């Protein structure tokens, strides 16, 4: 199995720790509470999924 297969089949787990933003800050820099940081990373992940889905819609 190649790395391409792993990425295509999404056979990995990861955490979002940073998003491109104006101040170049990490999520835990502006969300001090760990629960808030986790919820923010989930929001960013959902935003990325929606963007990917929108790319393939006609």
C-alpha angles and dihedrals in degrees: 000000000000129000089254090059091050093051095043092051091041092232094160140082126220145163127231108230103162140028127194104259141153096267096038090234129158119240093251090054093065099026104056097175109079092222091053090049090052092049091048091051089050089050090051091048091051090049090054092049091050090049091051092049091049090054091063099044120100 
